[in-house]
Amino acid sequence: MRSRIFAFFLIVVMVMLAACGAPSKEDVMKKLSGKWNDAKGYDLQATMEIKTGSEPRLYDVAVWHTKPEFYRVNVTQNGSKDSQMIVRNDEGVFVVTPSLGKTYKFQSDWPAQNSQAYLIGALSGDIQADKNATMTEKDKTYVFETATRNNHKKVLPTQQIHIDKKTLLPTHVSVLDENKEEKIRISFKKITLGTARGAKDYAVEMDGANTEKEKKPTSGEQVSLQTYYPSVAWKDVTMTTEDVVKLENGTRTFMTFEGAKEYVIIQEPAVAPDDSTIPVAIEGDPVDLGFTVAALTETSIRWEANGVSFFIASETLTQDEMIEVASSMKAEGMK
C-alpha cells in the first residue's frame, strides 16, 4: 500500500513539475507582443555595427516612436559629425541630411513594409510573421531566430533576436547572411517604454538643417572625389563602358554593366541646395542601406554618401538586386 501511495505521489509531483516547466514559444511571444505593442510609445538608444564592407562601421542610433505612426530615427556614424534622420509625421515621411542641408519628402508607408532591426515593434512583427520561427532558451535570455522582412532579406535572410528574460526587452539582434555569419549587429543600450511625445516633437525643422549645414560644394566649385565601383560578383556580368564628363563642380561618371544582368551607375558630386527651406519631393520608398537612406523605385535607386550622389537604373534588376549593388559600392582611387 505504501509503495502505491508513493508511486501516486511521484506521478503527481512529475505532472506538477511538467506544468511548471519552461515556457513555450507561444507563451513568450504573447508576453512580448503585449509588452512591446501595448505601450503608447518608446525611446531607445542603440549601436549598429555593419560588417559587410572591408572594415566594420559603427553607428549610433536614437529612436523616438509614438503610436500609431510617428517615428524619428537619427543615425550618426561613430567618429563623424555626419548624421541622417528619418521622420514620419502627419505630413509624410522625410529623410533629413543636415550636412548637405537637404530634406527629401516621400509618399510612403514606411516602416510598414520595411522592417528594421532597431524598431522593436518591427521585431515583434517579425517573430509573429514567421511561422517557422524558433526559440531557444539560454541562462538569462530567450533567442528567437526568424526570417528578416526588410529590403536586405535576399542577402541577409535570417536574424537572431536576443531577449532578456527578466525585462522581456531585446538586448541585441544579429542579422545573418546565408552562411549564418553575422553581418549587422544592433546592440540596445537603453529602452524606455511608455514614452509618448507630441506632434511638434516630430516636426521637420528646415531652419535647423541650415544652421547645422557644413560647407559643401556649390555650383562652380571644383571638387575631387573618389570613384566607387560595385563589388558584387555576378556571373556573366561585366562593365562594358566607363565614361567621365566634366561638370562645373567636378565630374560625372557613367558606368554601364551588361550581360546576364544589365544596369547603369551614375555618380557625381553631391551639391548643397541654395535654399534648403523647402523639402524636395522624391519618388520611391526610403530604404535603409545601413550607411545611408536611399530612395527605391521599381527601376532605380538613388542616394548620397561621402559627398557623392549615386544613381542606379535598370530595367532588368529586381529591387533586391539594386539594393545589393548599392550596398556593395566601394571606393577605388581618386578622380
N, C-alpha and C positions, 0 to 999 in steps of 0.2 A: 504493500500500500504506500509506504513512504517513497519507494522508488517511483511509483506512478505520479504521486504528488510532485516530486522533484522534477520529473520529466515534463509535467504540465507547466510548472512554474518556469522551467527553462525555455519552453516554447513561447510562453507569454513574454518573457524578457527579450527573446530574439525578435519577436514581432514588434515590440516597442522600440528596440534599437533600430530596426529597419525603418520604422516610421520616422525616427529622428535622424535618419541618415543625411547624406549630402543633398543639398537642394538640386532640383533638376534644372536643365537649361531653360525650360519654360518658366519655372518659378523665378529664376534670376532675371529673365527677360521682362517679366511682368513688373518686378520691382524697379528695374532700370527705367522702363517706359514711364512708370508713374513718377519717379523722382526727377527725371530729366525733362519730361514733357509737360508736367503739370505746373512747373514754375512759371511765373509771369515773364521771366527773362533771366539773363545771366550775364556776368562779366567774366572774362578769363584772360590769362596771360600764359603764353606757351613759347617754346622754341621749336623751330623746324629745321632739321638738318637734311640737306639734299645731297645724295651720294652718287648721282647719275653722271656727273662730269669727272674730269681728271682729278679734281680736288674737291673735298666736301665743302659745301657752302652752308652757313648758319644764318638763320633769320629769327628775329623777334616778332612774335605775332600777338596782337591785342584785339580782342573781340568784344563788342557790345551787341546784345540781342534783346529786343523787347517784342513780345508776342503781339500780333501774329506775324508781321512781316518786316519789322525794322531790323536792319543789320548795319554794323560798322566794323570793318576788318582793316586793321593797319599792319602792314608788313614792312619791316626795316631790316636791311642786310647788316649783319654784325660787322662793326668797324667802319660803317659807312653812314653818311647823313641821308643818302637816298632812301626814300620810302614810297610806298604806294598804298592807296586806300580804296577799298570797295565799300560803297554806301548804298543801301536800299532804303528808300523812304516813300512817302506818298506820291512823289513826283516821278519815280522810276529808279533805275539802277545807274549809279555813277562810278567811274573809276578816276581817281584824282592822283596826279603825279606832281607834287609840289616843286620838285627840282626843275621841271620843264614848264611849270605854270599852266599845265594843261588839265582840263577836265572833260571826259567823254561821257556822254549820256546814252544808255542802252534802253531799248524797249525789250525787256527780258523778264522772265520769271525766275531768274537766279535767286537763291540757290536750289530751287525745287528740282531741277533736272541735272544738277551738277553737285553731287555730294562731296563735301570737303572734310578731311580728317580733323580739322581744327574746329569744326562746328559740332558740338556734342549732340544736338538734335539730329543731325545728319547721321552720326554714328548709330544712334538708336534706330533710325530708319534702316540703315544698312543691315543691322542684326535681324530686324523683323522681316526684311525683304528677302533675305537669303534662306530658303527652306532647308538648304544643306549646311547651314552654319553649325559649327561645332563649338563646344565649351569644354575646356579643361580647367581643373582646379589646382592651384598651387598653394603654398603656405598661407599667403596673405592676399592673393589675387585670384580673380576669375579671368580667363583668357578666352575671348571669342575669336574664332577665325572665320572670316566672311569674305564674300566676293566684294570687290570695290564697285562703286556705281558712278565714278567720275569720268572725265574725259581721257584719263590715262589708263582706263581699265584694260586696254589691249596689251600694253607692255607692263603694266603693274596691276595684275588681276586680283591679288589677294591682300588682305590686311589682317593683322592681329591686334585686337583691342584689349589692353590690359586694364582691369578694373579693380580698384581697392575694395576688398570685402567689407571693410568697416564703414567706409563713407559711401560706397556704391558710385564713386566717381572715377572717370578714367585717369590713369596715371601716365600712360603713353600709348601711342599707336605706331606700329611698324607696317609700312606699306612695302609689299614684296613683289619681286619680278617672277617670271615663270619658273626660275630655278630656286625660288623661295629665299632669295638673298634680299636683305633689307636695303632699299634704295631711298626711302624717305622715312624719317622718324619725327613724330610730333611728341614732345615732352611737355606735359601740362604742369606749370609751376603753381598756378593758383586759379581756382574756380569758385565763383560766388554765385549761388543760385538765389532766385527771388528778386534780382535787381531789375526794376522797371524804370526806364527813362522816358522823358517826354519827347515829342516830335522835334523840338528845337535842337535836341542833342544829336539828331541825325540829319540836320540841315547841312548842305554843302556850302561852305563859306568860300566864295570865289576870291574875295579880297585877301583872305588868309593865304591862298595859293600865291598871290602876288608878293606878299611880304616874305614868304619862305623861298621864293624862287632864286635859284643860283644862276650865275651868269652862264648862259648857253649861247651857241652860235645863232646869229641873226642873219638875215639876208645880206649877202655881200661879204661876210666874214669867212675867210678860208680856214678850214679845219682839216686835220689829218687823222683819219680813223683806221682802225683795224678792219680787215675784211673777214667775214665769217663764212664758214663752209659747213654743210651738214655732214655729220659723222655717221649717220645711219647707213648701214651696209645692206643694200638690196641687190639681189642677183639680177644681172642683165639690165642694170640702170647705170648710166654714165652721164657725166656733164659734157655736153657737146659744144657749148659756147660760153664764153665769159667776156662780156663787153663792158667797158668803162666809159662813161660820159661825164665830161666836166660840167660842173654847176658853178653858180656864183659863190657858193659857200663850201665847195668840196667836190666830191664825185658821187655819181650814181652807178652802181654795179648791177648788171643783169646777168644772171646765170640760168642756163636752160639745161634741163635734165630730160633725157629721152631713153626709150627702151620699154621694158615691161611696165614701168610707171613713168608718167610724164608730168613735169611741173616746172614753174619758173620762180626764181627767188630774186627779189629786188631789194637793195639796201642803199641807204643814203643818210646823210647827217640829219638828226632829229632837230628841228628848228623850233625855238620857243615862239609862241604867237605874240603878235603885237598887242593884242587885247585878250587877256585870259578871264575876263569877267563874264563871258558867255560860254556855256558848255557846248562842246562840239557833238552833234548827233552822229552816231556811228552805227553802221549796220552790223548785225550779228549778235552773238551771245558772249558775255565775258567768260574767259577760260583762264584758270589759274595755271600758269606754266611752272609755278614754284618760284622762279626768279622774277617774274613779272606777270601782268594780266594781259591777255591777248583778246582780240575780237575775232570770233569764228563764225563764218558763214558756210553754206553748202560747198562753195568753190574756192574759198580763200581764208587766210588767217593773217592778221597784222598785229604788230606790237612794237614797242620801243624799249631799248635797254642799252645801257653804256653809251649813251649819246648817239645811237644808231636807230633809224627807223627801218623796220623789216616788213616785207610783204611777200607772201607765198600764194600763188594762184595755180589751180589745177582743175581740169575737167574730169580727171580720172582717179585722183587720190580720194580716199574716204576722209571724213573728218578726223578719225583716229590717226590715219596716216599723216595728215597735215600736222597734227599735234606732235606726232613722233618726229617729223622733220624739224619742226620749230624747236623742240626740246633738245635736239642734238646739235644745234648750231654752235660751232667753236671758232675762236679767233685764230687766224693764220697770218702772221706778218702784218705789215703796215702798208696802207695805200697812200 
